[in-house]
Amino acid sequence: MILPFAIISIFLALIFYSINIFLEIKKGFSLKSLIFLWLGLAFDLLGTALMFLLVGHLSLRAHSIVGIVALILMAIKAVWSTGKYKKGDTFGVSKIYTVSVYILWVAVFFMGMALNR
């Protein structure tokens, strides 16, 4: 019963993170892109928590370890971006960091799909 909600949450995280990246690259850093980042992080945390409840323990597989690293890096990006936004910085977090973390997160997303077919 938990699995569908976990899958939907992680898929929504992918959508919101993707919108955030698209907005930051195409239109620049803004409140709108920041909102999508936080929505992505919220659904990422929810989906991860639901999957943890489903499994009942933290697995030390590569997918779990890299997934937690990607989640932490997204959280750092969200907090860092929020701080920059509050200071009036219109450039946001480095695009290299933003894109790198996103690529890592998407790799973990597809790794999870491949492992759990």
C-alpha positions in Angstrom: 0.0 0.0 0.0 2.9 2.4 0.7 4.8 1.6 -2.6 2.5 3.6 -5.0 2.7 6.7 -2.8 6.5 6.3 -2.6 6.8 6.0 -6.4 4.4 9.0 -7.0 6.4 11.1 -4.5 9.7 10.4 -6.1 8.3 10.9 -9.6 6.9 14.3 -8.4 10.3 15.1 -7.0 11.8 14.4 -10.5 9.2 16.7 -12.1 9.7 19.6 -9.6 13.5 19.3 -9.7 13.4 19.3 -13.5 11.2 22.4 -13.6 13.6 24.1 -11.2 16.6 23.2 -13.4 14.8 24.3 -16.6 13.8 27.7 -15.0 17.3 28.4 -13.6 19.0 27.6 -16.9 16.6 29.2 -19.3 15.2 32.2 -17.3 17.7 32.5 -14.4 17.3 32.2 -10.6 14.0 33.4 -9.2 11.5 32.9 -6.5 9.6 30.6 -8.9 12.6 28.4 -9.4 13.2 28.3 -5.7 9.7 27.2 -5.0 10.0 24.3 -7.4 13.3 23.3 -5.8 11.7 23.2 -2.3 8.7 21.2 -3.7 11.1 18.7 -5.3 13.0 18.4 -2.0 9.7 17.9 0.0 8.6 15.1 -2.3 12.0 13.6 -2.4 12.1 13.5 1.4 8.6 12.1 1.5 9.3 9.4 -1.1 12.6 8.4 0.6 10.9 8.2 4.0 8.1 6.0 2.5 10.6 3.7 0.8 12.5 3.4 4.1 9.3 2.5 5.8 8.6 -0.1 3.1 12.0 -1.7 3.4 12.2 -1.3 7.2 16.0 -0.5 7.3 18.7 1.4 5.5 20.3 -0.7 2.9 24.0 -0.2 2.2 23.6 -0.8 -1.5 25.1 1.7 -3.9 21.7 3.0 -4.8 20.9 3.9 -1.2 24.2 5.5 -0.5 24.4 7.6 -3.6 20.7 8.4 -3.2 21.3 9.8 0.3 24.2 11.8 -0.9 22.1 13.2 -3.8 19.3 14.1 -1.3 21.7 15.8 1.0 23.3 17.8 -1.9 19.8 18.9 -3.0 19.0 20.0 0.6 22.3 22.0 0.6 21.3 23.6 -2.7 17.8 24.5 -1.4 19.2 26.1 1.8 22.0 27.8 -0.1 19.6 29.1 -2.8 17.2 30.4 -0.1 20.0 32.3 1.6 21.1 33.8 -1.7 17.5 34.8 -2.5 17.1 36.5 0.9 20.2 38.5 0.2 18.9 39.6 -3.1 21.4 37.6 -5.2 19.9 37.2 -8.6 22.5 34.7 -9.7 21.7 31.9 -7.3 23.9 28.9 -6.8 26.5 28.0 -9.3 25.1 26.5 -12.5 27.8 23.8 -12.4 26.8 22.8 -8.9 23.1 22.9 -9.8 23.4 20.8 -13.0 25.9 18.4 -11.4 23.6 17.7 -8.4 20.6 17.3 -10.7 22.4 14.8 -13.0 23.5 12.8 -9.9 19.9 12.8 -8.6 18.5 11.7 -12.0 21.1 8.9 -12.2 20.0 7.7 -8.8 16.3 7.9 -9.9 17.0 5.7 -13.0 19.2 3.4 -11.0 16.3 2.8 -8.6 14.0 2.1 -11.5 16.4 -0.4 -13.1 17.1 -2.2 -9.7 13.4 -2.5 -8.8 11.7 -3.7 -11.9 
